[in-house]
Amino acid sequence: MQQQETQQTIQSSLLPESSSFSESLKDLVVNVNSLAHQCEGDSQKLLALLRILETLHREIRSDMFEPSLPNTRNSLYEILREIEETGGWPYIERMKLQTLIQCLSEETPPNTELQETR
């Protein structure tokens, strides 16, 4: 079911219609989704996958996207308008530490006082 949701997201207006670029992106999403499902239940592997995706996002943004931005006001306005109309700025959200602690505390029994043995 989750793969269907991912495919629906892929088919949204975020991708150019019928191009090899679009097909490559679809293949990439299917591969990443498949890898994530293979790692399901293994938090270490899923964390590694998330870190890789975050690193790729950062590298693409800083090394390729930012230098490709237009240098005229009108052209820059056009790309900003496109970003806003097609879903906003891509953002990889990090889990908040407080949320992580809450998840951990829900899974473990409450702390009991340690008994000292002397």
C-alpha positions in Angstrom: 0.0 0.0 0.0 2.8 2.4 0.8 4.4 1.7 -2.5 1.2 2.8 -4.2 1.2 6.0 -2.2 4.8 6.6 -3.3 3.9 6.0 -7.0 0.9 8.4 -6.7 3.3 11.0 -5.3 5.7 10.4 -8.2 2.8 10.8 -10.7 1.9 14.2 -9.3 2.7 17.5 -11.1 6.2 17.5 -9.5 7.6 15.6 -12.4 7.8 16.6 -16.0 5.4 14.5 -18.1 6.8 11.7 -20.3 10.5 12.3 -20.3 13.5 10.1 -19.7 14.3 12.3 -16.7 10.9 11.6 -15.2 11.3 7.8 -15.8 14.7 7.9 -14.1 13.3 9.7 -11.1 10.5 7.1 -10.9 13.0 4.3 -11.0 15.1 6.0 -8.3 12.1 6.4 -6.0 11.1 2.7 -6.5 14.7 1.6 -5.7 14.9 3.8 -2.6 11.5 2.7 -1.4 12.4 -1.0 -2.0 15.6 -0.6 -0.1 13.8 1.1 2.8 11.3 -1.9 2.9 14.3 -4.3 3.0 15.6 -2.4 6.0 12.2 -2.3 7.7 12.6 -3.0 11.4 16.3 -2.3 11.4 16.7 1.2 12.8 20.5 1.3 12.2 20.1 0.6 8.4 17.1 3.0 8.1 19.1 5.7 9.9 22.0 5.1 7.5 19.6 5.4 4.6 18.1 8.7 5.9 21.6 10.1 6.4 22.6 9.3 2.9 19.4 10.9 1.5 20.0 14.0 3.6 23.6 14.2 2.4 22.5 13.8 -1.2 19.9 16.5 -0.7 22.5 18.9 0.8 25.1 18.2 -2.0 22.6 18.6 -4.8 21.2 21.8 -3.3 24.6 23.5 -2.5 26.8 22.1 -5.3 24.3 22.1 -8.2 21.0 23.8 -7.6 22.2 27.0 -6.0 24.8 27.6 -8.7 22.2 27.0 -11.4 19.8 29.7 -10.1 19.1 32.5 -12.5 20.9 35.8 -12.1 18.1 38.1 -13.2 15.3 39.2 -10.9 12.6 38.1 -13.3 14.0 34.7 -13.9 14.6 34.2 -10.2 11.0 35.3 -9.5 9.8 32.7 -12.1 11.6 29.8 -10.4 10.5 30.9 -6.9 6.9 31.0 -8.2 7.3 27.5 -9.7 8.7 26.2 -6.3 5.7 27.7 -4.5 3.1 26.4 -7.0 4.5 22.8 -7.2 4.8 22.0 -3.5 7.2 24.4 -1.9 10.9 24.0 -1.0 12.1 20.4 -0.7 12.9 19.8 2.9 14.1 16.8 4.8 12.7 16.9 8.2 14.7 15.5 11.1 13.1 13.7 14.0 13.2 15.9 17.0 15.1 14.6 20.0 12.1 15.0 22.2 10.0 12.8 19.9 12.7 10.2 19.9 12.9 10.2 23.7 9.1 9.9 23.9 9.1 6.9 21.5 11.8 5.2 23.6 10.0 5.8 26.8 6.8 4.3 25.4 8.6 1.1 24.5 10.6 0.6 27.8 9.1 0.0 31.2 9.3 2.9 33.6 12.6 3.1 35.5 12.7 1.3 38.7 15.0 2.3 41.5 18.2 0.2 41.4 18.7 -1.8 44.5 22.2 -1.6 45.9 23.8 -4.8 46.8 26.4 -4.5 49.5 
